[in-house]
């Protein structure tokens, strides 16, 4: 198990990403972490807010990013 963190992000006035909300959870592998992140994002319903992206991290390392409204997560590298 690893500790994952999903963050809902918006761009601030300077064009930089700013965390609006986050959730930390344990998952056995990356597919389970992606599914858990999608479930959390749907439950929070960020569709009518300024949130535009989400990212998943393990520690300080970003392992996946996604634009809200898209179905797939992308490798940030």
Order of alpha helices (4+ residues) and beta strands (2+ residues): beta-beta-alpha-beta-beta
